[in-house]
């Protein structure tokens, strides 16, 4: 059953009316309601607040990494384990094809339903997950295969076991190794990009965000609890932190904003997958027009320019 947010209630009503009209085979009414729906979608989704965009980024129906992998890839094979400790299922690694292009895809997976969420640790990777991601990235480099990374996590897992196995080192190692990877790399925030847990698979030649995704150093709830001792001020924190794709593009912290369907990836999964696939293939073609040294130099300049400002 589809889940609707507070600001989507009018859209829900129209969509239900369309279903009823189709059952009655009232084609004229369907056409009228579809026009009304398009108008309502345009009005609602072009005037979203930052907090509403955060709600969309976390929407339970929003496609996760595995959804995109299944929609985009064919002849795929999953890569398991970090060859040190265990297989962390919060991180997915696949080798296969997107169109005619051979590719390695690494993604963070939140999971749906109680059992799946526990299995995927709610999308919060342990250090072995990041080491698995790095193993897949190194394999891609070895065989000259481009790497696509799909970011979607509330953050790296902060548990005692993760700290004992050196969570911070695993993240830092990925930042170092991915910045020096010789193959073409593209990273996309598909939902929630949380702190170092997102950065660990976010270093790439091209770093993009979906229209309704967010990227932050801390959750708005955590921020409001620290600054105002009131988690209920999350909406104020969301606005102040500037975590939406449009904000980060304006601050020149990301390369591109991918135009997922206006109604949102949670309402049009196929359209969202198509947008990601098109962006990946288009940017990969541009990267291949550069020599490896030119690409590495451009990556270096982009990474070292982050955080620069003038008064």
C-alpha positions in Angstrom: 0.0 0.0 0.0 1.4 3.4 -1.0 2.4 5.8 1.8 1.5 9.4 1.4 3.1 12.3 3.4 0.9 15.2 4.8 1.6 17.5 1.8 0.7 14.7 -0.7 -2.8 14.2 0.5 -4.5 16.1 -2.3 -2.5 14.0 -4.8 -3.6 10.9 -3.1 -7.2 11.9 -3.4 -6.9 12.6 -7.1 -5.0 9.3 -7.8 -7.7 7.4 -6.0 -10.4 9.2 -8.1 -8.5 8.2 -11.2 -8.5 4.5 -10.1 -12.3 4.7 -9.5 -12.9 6.3 -12.9 -10.8 3.6 -14.7 -12.8 0.9 -12.9 -16.0 2.6 -14.3 -14.3 2.9 -17.7 -15.1 6.6 -17.7 -12.3 7.7 -20.1 -13.4 11.3 -20.2 -13.3 11.6 -16.4 -9.8 9.8 -16.3 -8.5 12.4 -18.8 -9.9 15.3 -16.8 -8.4 13.9 -13.5 -5.0 13.2 -15.1 -4.8 16.9 -16.2 -5.8 17.9 -12.7 -3.2 15.6 -11.2 -0.4 17.1 -13.4 -1.4 20.6 -12.3 -1.5 19.5 -8.6 1.9 17.7 -8.8 3.5 20.8 -10.4 2.0 23.1 -7.7 3.0 20.9 -4.8 6.5 19.7 -5.8 7.8 23.0 -7.2 7.2 24.6 -3.8 8.7 22.1 -1.4 10.4 23.3 1.8 13.8 21.9 2.8 12.1 19.8 5.5 9.6 18.3 3.0 12.6 17.4 0.7 14.2 15.6 3.7 10.9 13.7 4.2 11.0 12.6 0.5 14.7 11.5 0.9 13.6 9.3 3.7 10.3 8.1 2.2 9.7 4.4 2.9 8.6 3.9 -0.8 11.7 5.6 -2.2 13.9 3.2 -4.3 16.9 1.8 -2.5 20.2 0.8 -4.1 19.0 -2.7 -4.8 15.9 -1.4 -6.6 18.1 0.6 -8.9 20.6 -2.3 -9.4 17.7 -4.5 -10.4 16.2 -1.9 -12.7 19.4 -0.8 -14.4 21.7 -3.8 -14.5 21.6 -7.1 -16.4 23.9 -10.1 -16.4 24.9 -9.1 -12.9 26.7 -11.0 -10.2 27.0 -10.0 -6.6 30.4 -9.7 -4.9 30.4 -10.8 -1.2 32.8 -10.2 1.7 35.8 -8.1 2.6 38.2 -11.0 2.9 39.0 -10.0 6.4 36.0 -10.4 8.7 32.6 -11.0 7.1 30.0 -10.0 4.5 28.3 -6.7 5.6 24.9 -6.7 3.9 24.4 -2.9 4.5 26.8 -2.6 1.5 26.0 -4.1 -1.9 28.6 -4.8 -4.6 27.6 -6.0 -8.1 29.5 -6.5 -11.4 27.4 -6.5 -14.6 26.2 -4.3 -17.4 24.2 -1.1 -17.7 23.2 -1.1 -21.3 26.3 -2.2 -23.2 28.6 -0.8 -20.5 30.3 -3.2 -18.1 30.3 -1.7 -14.6 30.9 -2.3 -11.0 28.1 -0.9 -8.7 28.5 -0.3 -5.0 25.5 0.8 -3.0 24.3 1.3 0.6 21.1 -0.7 1.3 18.6 0.2 4.0 16.2 -2.7 3.6 12.4 -2.9 3.8 10.4 -4.7 6.5 11.6 -5.5 10.0 13.6 -8.6 9.1 15.3 -6.9 6.1 16.1 -3.8 8.0 17.8 -5.8 10.7 19.6 -7.8 8.1 20.8 -4.6 6.4 21.5 -2.9 9.7 19.1 -0.1 8.6 21.7 0.9 5.9 24.4 1.7 8.5 27.6 -0.1 7.3 30.2 -1.7 9.6 33.9 -1.3 8.8 33.9 -4.6 6.9 31.2 -3.1 4.6 33.5 -0.3 3.6 36.3 -2.7 3.2 34.1 -4.8 0.9 33.3 -1.6 -1.1 37.0 -0.9 -1.4 37.7 -4.5 -2.5 35.1 -4.1 -5.3 36.6 -0.7 -6.3 40.1 -2.1 -6.5 38.8 -5.0 -8.7 37.2 -2.4 -11.0 40.5 -0.6 -11.2 42.4 -3.8 -11.9 40.2 -4.7 -14.9 39.6 -1.1 -16.1 35.9 -1.2 -15.3 34.0 2.1 -14.4 32.7 2.3 -10.9 29.2 3.6 -9.9 28.5 4.3 -6.2 25.0 4.8 -4.8 24.9 6.6 -1.5 22.0 6.1 0.9 22.7 5.9 4.6 21.8 7.7 7.9 25.5 7.2 8.7 28.2 4.6 9.5 27.2 2.2 12.3 28.5 3.7 15.7 28.3 0.4 17.7 31.1 -0.9 20.0 31.9 -3.8 17.6 32.3 -1.4 14.7 34.6 0.8 16.7 36.6 -2.2 17.9 37.2 -3.1 14.2 38.3 0.5 13.5 35.3 2.1 11.8 37.1 5.5 11.4 40.2 3.8 9.7 38.0 2.0 7.3 36.3 5.3 6.2 39.6 7.2 6.1 41.1 4.4 4.0 38.3 4.6 1.5 38.7 8.3 1.2 42.4 7.9 0.5 42.1 4.9 -1.9 39.1 6.2 -3.9 40.8 9.6 -4.4 43.7 7.8 -6.1 41.6 5.1 -8.0 42.7 5.0 -11.7 39.3 4.0 -13.2 36.4 6.3 -13.9 34.2 6.8 -10.8 30.8 8.3 -10.4 28.9 8.7 -7.1 25.3 9.5 -6.7 23.3 10.3 -3.5 20.0 8.5 -4.1 18.4 9.3 -0.7 20.0 10.2 2.5 23.8 11.0 2.6 24.8 10.8 6.3 28.2 12.1 7.3 31.3 9.8 7.0 29.1 6.9 6.2 28.2 8.6 2.9 31.7 10.0 2.3 33.2 6.6 2.4 31.7 5.8 -1.0 31.4 9.4 -2.1 34.8 10.3 -3.5 34.6 10.2 -7.3 35.3 11.9 -10.5 31.7 13.0 -10.6 29.6 13.5 -7.5 25.8 14.1 -8.0 22.6 14.1 -6.0 19.1 13.1 -6.9 16.6 16.0 -6.9 15.0 15.0 -3.6 18.1 13.7 -1.8 20.0 15.2 1.1 23.6 15.2 2.3 24.7 16.3 5.8 27.4 16.0 8.4 24.7 15.1 11.1 21.0 14.5 11.0 18.7 17.5 11.5 17.4 15.8 14.6 20.9 15.4 16.0 21.8 19.0 15.1 18.7 20.5 16.8 19.3 18.4 19.9 22.9 19.7 20.2 22.2 23.3 19.3 18.8 23.9 21.0 18.5 20.8 23.2 15.2 20.2 21.3 15.0 17.4 18.6 11.6 18.9 17.7 13.4 21.8 16.0 14.5 19.5 13.2 12.7 21.6 10.6 14.6 24.7 11.6 17.9 22.7 11.6 17.1 21.3 8.1 16.8 24.9 6.7 19.8 26.2 8.5 22.1 23.3 7.6 21.5 23.6 3.8 21.5 19.9 3.1 19.3 19.7 -0.1 20.7 19.1 -3.6 19.9 22.6 -4.7 21.8 24.1 -1.7 24.8 21.9 -2.2 24.9 22.7 -5.9 24.8 26.4 -5.2 27.7 26.0 -2.7 29.6 24.1 -5.4 30.0 21.0 -3.2 28.5 18.7 -5.8 28.8 18.5 -9.6 25.2 17.9 -10.7 21.6 17.5 -9.6 19.9 14.6 -11.3 16.3 15.4 -12.4 14.4 12.5 -11.0 10.7 12.7 -11.9 9.0 15.8 -10.4 6.5 13.6 -8.5 9.5 11.9 -6.8 11.3 8.6 -7.2 8.9 7.0 -4.7 6.0 7.5 -7.2 8.0 6.7 -10.4 10.8 4.2 -9.8 11.3 3.4 -13.5 11.6 7.1 -14.3 14.1 7.6 -11.5 16.2 4.6 -12.6 16.2 5.9 -16.2 17.5 9.3 -15.0 20.3 7.6 -13.1 21.3 5.3 -16.0 21.3 8.2 -18.5 23.4 10.4 -16.2 25.9 7.6 -15.6 26.4 6.8 -19.3 26.5 10.4 -20.3 29.1 11.4 -17.7 31.1 8.2 -18.3 31.4 9.2 -22.0 32.7 12.7 -21.0 35.2 11.2 -18.6 36.6 8.9 -21.3 37.2 11.9 -23.5 40.0 12.9 -21.0 43.3 11.1 -20.6 43.8 9.3 -17.3 46.2 11.9 -16.1 43.8 14.7 -17.1 41.0 13.0 -15.2 43.1 12.4 -12.1 44.2 16.1 -12.1 40.6 17.3 -12.5 39.6 15.0 -9.6 42.4 16.3 -7.4 41.4 20.0 -8.2 37.8 19.3 -7.4 38.5 17.6 -4.1 41.0 20.2 -2.9 38.7 23.1 -3.8 36.0 21.9 -1.4 35.5 24.2 1.5 37.2 27.2 -0.2 35.5 30.5 0.4 36.2 34.3 0.0 35.0 37.2 2.1 
